Amino acid sequence: MAHSLKILFFLFSTLSIIPLSHQLEQHPLDSLTPNEFIRVQAIVNQSHPTSTTNLTFQYIGLNEPDKQAVLSWLQNHPTTTPPPRQAFVVARINHQTHELIIDFSRDDIVSDRIHHGFGYPSLTFQELIDANQLVLNHAPFLAALNKRGLKLEEVVCGSFTVGWFGETKQNGRVVKIMCYYLDGTVNLYMRPIEAITFTVDLEAMKIIHFQDRLVVPVPKAAGTDYRESKQKPHFGPELKGITVVQPDGPSFTIDGSKVRWANWDFHLSFDARVGPVVSLASIYDTEKQEFRRVMYRGFVSELFVPYMDLTEEWYYRTFFDAGEYGYGLCAVPLEPLRDCPANAVYMGAYVAAQNGMPIEMPNVFCIFERNAGDVMWRHTETMIPPDLITEVRPDMSLVVRMVSTVGNYDYINDWEFKQIGSIKVTVGLTGLLEVRGSKYTHKDQIDEEVYGTLLAENTLGAYHDHFITYHLDLDVDGESNSFVKSKLQTVKVTDQTSPRKSYWKVVSETAKTESDAKIKLGSDSAELLVVNPNKRTKMGNFVGYRLIPGSVASPLMTDDDYPQIRAAFTEYNVWVTPYNKSEKWAGGIYTDQSRGDDTLATWTSRNRRIENKDIVLWYTLGFHHVPYQEDFPLMPTISTGFELRPANFFEYNPVLKVKGPSNVRWPNCSVSSSGLK
């Protein structure tokens, strides 16, 4: 995804440095605090005093404690001290990539390893800003603008990672830069200055290649500005307002990073690379009178966005949004009453600047209770005359939301907790298309492969994919779990026992190794479960949770295509691995220009045993995006997701005894159990 200079500068300038503050006792899985970022910077600078001018922090985040240490602390809290707090740091020091672990209890570096393999760390906002600014003073570029009759002050430039296409020698830390033209619109992505590219060396911060290949018309500005204030009649029908009111306040509580609502309890943290991290999600069982754990840790592990345009300025656009740009780093402040309803509560987060100093990200999360008018369960009984028995329970849920704007795309990320025991995960895609400038003004003129849809005059919307991989460390009623695939199998009736000719039955298979658990969805009906083989219900069923997929998409590129080699973790929708603290980013630690040698796909090649083990479920959802004219000049949101739903986890329906809100108030009236008043 491209990062424009002006957008990045706005985000960077609106994030403020947070002063040192007193810290209370922390949860072991809490995000790093401003104080801890400052300590990281001081410790690393002190350790490498001669490299101050060649030291950049590419990533700073929590070095997750050992899982058993966290669980032991939880079991014995508050009588025991939490595990030592540590930071995991990726830094460029004298043009080498260092992996460092900082132990705050020692105020020291306990590990410093130089990465000698393929790939480079995530990019920082500052180096993208610097690279984009660099090209605006380049004389050949100024001449190219003059040739096209374009004004420099209306130009905005963006940086693109370059991928890997079989080169044996590493290219160094470089980006490609492409520019856009405003002049009457803020929708820069609809006005590409096509066929001009730069290559910038990020280490030397200099232009090492410039090309002006041909002149292509810049698409028109008219009709592209999406700001409400710039729209002109005729307008669509105006709706009357809907007010969300909770007169008694919210039903959830937030204690530090711990959230409790209805029967759910979980920990929420933030990471610059992956965004929201939901941990220790447990649900209260009214039958057993205790909280039972469902998920130890869940987050977006990687996003792979390959474009299908093979032209010279486009073929390398095969982005890894988390590993290359930082999915959390690209989070944006949420707009009250627009991004989130009136009853939302907001939480901020912190990331590190390139120099290591803490930066506040305000309103990065919103948390709210949702009542969308859906029904959790109902039944009307008509078989007991003269009585008409009706019972209905409204569907109430708790939503945690973050929006990440990675260049032109806005990803709306929801983790929704439901009273029935489900965790529903949704991602909505909106924002702006990446379009290619073209000579064509009508579809009938096209006589070649253009790799996209003609959306407007001189505007081609490129075909592309989105694959989003989730890391889901499920601990269903304990750490030792198994993965069960249950197929629905048709059986023909061959005797005279029934007038029916067929029925279907469930045939279950427990995966013993990683290769048994790799699944491409869509070919046949299946129930996918994570069960605890050591726990049974009173009826004898293994307690479990099932994965209910949303829309299914699989890669259409060939396995030997270089982008697909790097993103081989998208080949299957479902993978299951034994828990390993170091295996959390599906595309590997160093995704920029990676070569596919450190991914989820390579980890699973060891074919480790996963039966009755502490296992991690990886799920990849996807979209094949064929642009249509309704996506111009901006895209309506399209969403998909998945659900983690109880499967014999409870002895009976866990919401049988849930009461609906006792008194739902509307302006000037109320609705109660006795009817409208």
N, C-alpha and C positions, 0 to 999 in steps of 0.2 A: 504494500500500500504506500502511496506517495505521501510525504509529509511536507506541506507547504511552509514556506518561511514565515508568512504572516500569522498563520494559525498556530504554529509552534511558538512563535514569539509571544502571542497572546496568552497561551496556556502557561508558558514558562514565567511570564511576568505576573500573572495573577496568583501564582503559588508563592506563599510567603515563608521565609525562614522562621522557624519556631525557636524561641529562646529556651535555654536550659531550664528544666523544671523539676521539682521534687517528684520522685517516683515512689508509688506505693508498691506493695507486693504484687508480683505479676504472675499470671498464669503461664505455665511453660510454653504454651502455643501462641501467646500474644505476639503480635507484630512488634518489630523493633520500635523503640521510642526515640524521640528527638535526641535525648541524652545519649542513647546507645549509638546512634549514627555519629554524633560528635566524637564519642570515644573511639569508634572504629577509625574515623579519619585521623585522629591524633596518634593512635597506635601504629597505623600503617605509615604515616608520614615520619614518625620517629624511627621506625624500623628501616626506612629507605630514604634517609635524609638527602642523599646526593641525587635523587631522581625526582625532586619536587616538580621540576618543569616538564617531566615526562611521565607523570603519574595521573591516571584517570580512573575513576571508579565506574565500571560498566554495570555492576549489579551489587547491591547490598541487601541481604535479606536474612531472615531467621535461619540459623542452622538447626533444623528440627531435632529435638532431643530424641534419644532412643525411645522407641515406642513403649517398651516394657518399663522404662523409667517413668514415663508419663502416667501409665496406667497404675503403677505402684504408688505414685504420688497421689493420684486421685483417690485410690482406695484408702490411703492413710491420712489424707488431708483433714484437718490442719496440723496434725501432730508431727509431720515430717516436712523437711525443707524441699522446695522444688529442685529439679535437676538444674545444673549450671546453665546460665544463659550464654549462648554462643551466636555469632554472626557468620554467615557464609558470604565471602566477598570474591568477586571476580574483578580484577584490576589489570590495567595495562601499565606496566612499569618498564621504562626504557625499551619500549616496543616489544615486550614479551607479555604473554598472558599468564597471570598468576592466579591460582586458586588459594585463598587464604581462609583459615578458620580462626576467628578471634574469640577468646574465652574471657568474658567480662569479669568472672571471679578472680582471674589472674591479671587482667588488664594486659594481655599479651597475645601474640600470635602463636598458636599451638600447632599449626600446620601451614606450610607455604610451599605449594607445588607449582612448577612451571608446566604449562600445557604445551606439549610438542606435537600434538596430533593435528588433524585437519579441522577446519572450522574456526570461527572467531566469535567473540562474545557479542551480546546484544549491543545495539547502537544506543547512544545517548542523545537526548534532545539537543544538547549544546553542540555536539559535533555535526548534527544535521543542520542546525541553524547556521553554523559557520560555513559548512559546505555550500548551502543554498545561497548564502550572501556572496560567497567567493565568485560565483559565475557572473554576477551582475556587473562586474568591472572588466570582464574579459573582452578585449578589443574585437576579436573575430565574431563574438556573439553580438556585440553592438552593431557591427556591420550587417550581420544577418537580420537583425531587427529592422535596421534602416532599409534593407532591401525589400522587406515585407511591408514597410510603412507602419510599423508598430512603435508605440511609445514605451520607453524603458520604465517609466514610473507606473505603468499599468501591468508590469510583468511580475508574476509570482512563480517561484521555482520549487520543485519537490525532489526528494532523494529516493532512490530505489535500490534495494539490494540486488546483487548481480547473479546469485545462484552459482551453480556448478554444472558444467557441461562437458565433462570428460577430461578436463585439463589435468595433466600429471603434476605440474608445478603450481604451487599456491600463488594466487594473484596479489596477495597482500590485502589489507583492509581498504577496499574501494567501494564506491557507490556510483551508480549512474544518476544523472540529473536531467530532468525534463522540465520545461517551463510552460506556463499558462498565461492567458491574457484576460484581464478584468474588463476595463473600459465599458462600464454600463451594467455590470453585474458583479455579485460576490460569488457566483457559482463558477469558480475557476475551472473545475473539472470538466465543464461543458465546452471550454474554449482552449483546447490544447494547441500549443505551437508545435505542430507535428514535424518530425524528421530532423530536429536539432537535438543532439545529445552531448553531454559532457561525461567524462569519467574523472572522478576526484579521488585522490589518495588521501584518506582520512588521517593517516599518521603524519604525513608531511603537510597536510592541508593545502594541496595545490592541484591544479588541473593538469592531468597527464594526457588527456585526449579530448579533442573537440571535433564534431562532425556536423556539417550542414548538408544533408544528403539530397534533399529536394524541397521545393516549395509546395506546400499544401494549403488550401484555404483554411483560415481560422473560422470555426463555426460562429454564427451570429450570436450576439448577446441577447437579443430580443426574446422574451419569453422564458428566460432561464433563471431569473432571480426568484428565489423561493421565499424571501422575507414577506411577512404578512403586510408590512407597511407599504410594500411595493406592488401589491396586487391591485388590479384595476377591474371595474365591472366587466362582465357580469359575474356575480358571486353565487355560490351554492346556497341552498336553504339554510337559514340560521336556526340552530336548535336552542331550546330553553335550557337554562343551567340546571345541573344536578349537584346537590350539595351532599357531601359525606360528613355526617355528624356523629361523634361518639360522646354524648353528654356526660357519661360517667368516666370518660378517659379511656385510654387503650387497655386491652386485656393482657398485654405483654409487658415484661420488665427487662431492662438492660442493666446489668451489673458489670461494668468494665466492658469486656468482650463477650460476656456470657448472656445469652438471650433465653428467656423462658416464656412460653406461651401455651395456653391450654395444656395438652399432655406432652408437649415437646420441650426439650432442653438441649441447647447446642452452643458451640463456641464459634465466633465469627472473627476472622482476621483478614489481613490484606497483604498481598505480595505484589511487588512491582512487575514481576514477570507474568503471573497468572491471574491477578485480580483477587476476587473473593475466595476465601478458603473456609469451608464449613467443616468443623471438627466436632467429634464427640457427640454426634446427634443421637439422642436417646429419647425413648418414648415411655410414658408412664402407663403401666399395666394395672388397671383398677382391680383385676382379679387377683394378681400377685402382690399388689400394693408396693410396687417398686418400679424404678426406671430401668429399662432394658436397652442396651446399646444396639444401634442399627448401623451406624457408619462412623469409622474413626476419623476419616479425612476425605474430603471431596473437593475437586477444583477442575477448572479447564486446564488441560495439560498442554495442548497445542492447537493452533488453527493453521490449516494449510489452504492457501488460496492461489491456485494456478490459473492463469489466463491462457486461452487457446489460440491467441493471435501469434502467428509465427513470423511476423514482419520484424525487421532488424531492430526497431526500437521497442519491441514488445515481447519477443520470445523468452526473455529472461525473467519476466514478471511472474514469478512462482513464489509467492510470499509465505513465510512462516511468522504469522503476526505476533505470537507470544515470544518465540525464541529470538527473532530478529529485532523487533521493535518494542516489545514489552506490553502485554495486554493490560496489565495493571497500570503501567506508566502512562498509557493512553486513556485512562479513565478521565471523565470530565465531570465537573460539578453538575449535580442534578437540579433541574428547574422546578421549584415548588409549584404545585397545581398544574403543571404540564407533564413533567416526567413522572411525578408521583402525586397521589391524591392528597386532599387537605388533611387527612388524619395520619400522614406519614411523619416519622421521626428520622432525623438525618444524623449520619456519623461521618467523620472525616478519617483521613489516613495520612501516612507519611511515606515519602520516597527519598532517595538520596540524589542530590545533584551530581554532576560530573566530578566536582571537587570533593564529594563526600558529605557535604553539609545537608542537614535535613530540610525538606521542603514539605509544607502542608498541602494536602489536597482536600479542600473543604467539600462537604456534602457529597462524598464519593459513594456512600450507600444511603438508600432510604429503606426503612422498614415500616410496613403497614399491614393492617388487617384488611382483608378483601371480602366483601359481600357483593358478588356480581349478580345476585338474583338466581344463582343456580341452586339445585336441590341436592343435599347430601344423601338423603334417602326419603322415601315416601311409600305409602300404600293406602289405597281406598278399598275397604272390604264391603262388597255388596251381597255376599252370600248368607248373611244372617239377618233377614228381614224381621222386623221393620227397621232395624238399626242400620245406619250408614256410618261406618267407622273410618275415619281418615286421620292418619298421622303423617306429619311432614316435618323434616328438619332442614333448615337452610344450610347451605354449604359455606362455612366460614373457613378462611385460611390465613396464614401469615406469609408475607412475601418479603424477601430480601432482594433488592435490585441494585445493579450497577450498570452504567453505560460506558462502553469503551469505544472511543472514536479513533479508529486506526486509519488515518488518512481520510479517504473518501467515504468509508463505511462506518456506520454506527451500529454497534452490537448491543442489544438490550438483554441483559443477563438476569434471569429470575431464578431464585431458589424458593420454592413454595412448599410450605409445610401444612399438611392437611390433617384434620382430626381423625380421619379413618386410618391414619398411620402411614400415609404415602408421603414421599418427597417427590415433588414434580419439578423437573428442571426444564426451563424453556430459554431459548435464545431467539430474539427477533432481529432481523436484518433490515436496516433502512439506510438512509443517507443518499449518497450520490454514486452514480456509475462512473467507472473509468471508461472514457470514450476516446476513440481515435478520430482525428481529423481526416477528412476524405474529400475527394473531388466530386463524389456523387451527390445529386440532389433528388433523385427518384430511384426507386428500386429497379425499375425497368432498364436503367442505364448500366446496372452491374453485370459484368460479364466475366468475373473472376472470383476466386475464393476470397472473401473479405473477413471471415472469422467472426461475424457478428451480424447484428440487425441494424438497418438504417432507421434511426429514430427521428431524425430531423435533417434538414439540409446540411450536408458536409459532416454529419455526426453518426459514427458507427459505434454501437454498444457492443463491446467484446463479450463473446461467450466465456464463461469461467465457472469455477467450482468453489464451494466453501466446505471444508471438512473440519469439524470441531471434535477434538478428542478429549474425553473426560477421564480423569483418574479418580476411581471410586474405591477406596479402601473400606469395604463393607466388613463389619464385625457383627454378624447377626447373632445376638445373644452370646457373644464371646468371640475370641479371635480365631479359633479353629473352625474353618468352614470348608464346604465343598461346592463345586459348581455342577449343576444338574441341567441337562438339556432334555426336555420332554417333547417328543414329536407326537403329533396327532396323526394316527395311522388308520387308513380306511380298511375295514374288514368286510369281506363279502360273506353273506349268509348262504351256505351251501346245502344246509339240511332244511327240514320242514318245521323247525322250532318256532318260526315267526313268519308272518306274511311279508315282513320287510326283506329287502334284498341286501342291505348293507348298513353298517354303522361305523363310527370311529371310536378308537380307544387311545389311551395315552401310553406311550412306550418311553420309559425314562432311562437315561444313561448318565452315570457319574463320570466326569472327566478325571482321569488319573494323572495326566501330564499336560503341559502347556499346549502341545499340538492337538490334544483332544478337544480343547476349549476354543479353538479359533473358528469363528463363525462368520459366514457371509449371509446376511439376512435377505429375505425376499424370495427365496427359492421354494420354501415350504413352511407350513405352519409349525410353530414351536413355542413352548413355554420355557423361558430361561430363568433359572432359580439359583440363588445362593442360599444354601441350607447349612444349618449346624447339625452335623451327624451325631453329635453327642447330646442333643436335646430333642425331646419329643413332646407332643401334646398328649393330653389324656387319651386321645383317640389313637395314638401311636404314630402320628405323622411327624416327620422332621420339621422343626420350626424353620422358617425361611422368609426370604423376600424375593420377589420376582422383578425382572427388568421388563418393562413394557415399552418397546421402541416406538418412536414417532415415524415420520417419513424416513424412508430408507434410500440412500444413494451410495454407490460404490464408484471408485475411480474408473474412468474410461481410457486413460492413457495406458500404454503398454508397460509391462514390468521393467523393460530395459530402457525406458525413457528416463533421462537423468533426474528430472524433478520427482518422478515416482520412486526412483531408487532412494532419494533423500527422504521421501514421505511414505516409505513402505509400510509404516504403521497404519496407514489408511486402507490397506489391502483388505483387511477384515473389519467388520463392524464391531466384533466382540473379541477380546483377548482376555486371558486370565493368567496372572503371574503370581508366584509366591512373593510375599511382602519383602521389599528391599528398600531401605530408606533412601538409597542413592538413585533408585529408578522412579523418578517422578515426572520428568519432562520427556514426552514421547519422542520428540525430535532430537534428543540429546542436549547436553549443556551448551555446546557451541554450534548453533544452528546456521549462522551466517556462513555461506559457502561450504556447508557440511557436505559429506560424501556418503551418508547413509550407513556409516560404520559404527554408530553409537545411537541406536534407536530402539524403540519397543520391539521392532521386528528382529533385530539382532540379539536382544536380550533373550527373547523366547526361543531362539535357535538352540539353546542349551537343553530345552525340553525338560525342565525341572518338574518334579512331582508337586501336585497341587491338591491332592485329595486329603481332606481333614487337616489342612494347613491354614496358616494366616495368609489369606490371598487378597489380591487386588483385581477388581474388575475394571477393564478399560472399554469404554464405549465411544464409538465414532459415529456421529450423525452428519448428514451432508445435504447439500443443495447442488443441483446442476442448474446454473442460472442462464437461461436464454432470455436476453432482454426484450422487452416489448415497449411500445410507445407510451404505455401508462407508467413506465419507469423513468420517463423524461418529463421535466428536468430533475426530479428527485423521485426516490422510490418509496411507495407505500410499504409499511412493514410487512414482512412475511416471516412466519414463526414456525418452529418445530421444537421438538424436545423429547423427553422420555420420562418415565415414571418408575420409581422404586416403590413397590406396593407389597403390603404384607401377604404372605402365602403360608397359612397355617402357623403364623407367628403367635396369634391369639387363640384362646379357646373358643371364642365366639366373636360376633361383630363388636368391635371396640367402641362403636358410637351408639350402641343400643340404648345406653343410659345417658347419653348426652342430651342436655336440655338446650333448646334454642334460646336466643336472647329474650329475657322476660318482658321487655317493653321496648319496642322499636318506635322511635319518635320521628315524626315528620313535621315540617313547619305548620303550626296552628292545629295540629291534630296528632293523634297517636294510634298505633295499632297494638292491641293487646290480645290476650287469649280470648277475651269476650267479644272481640270484633272492633270495627272502626268507630272511633268516638269523635 
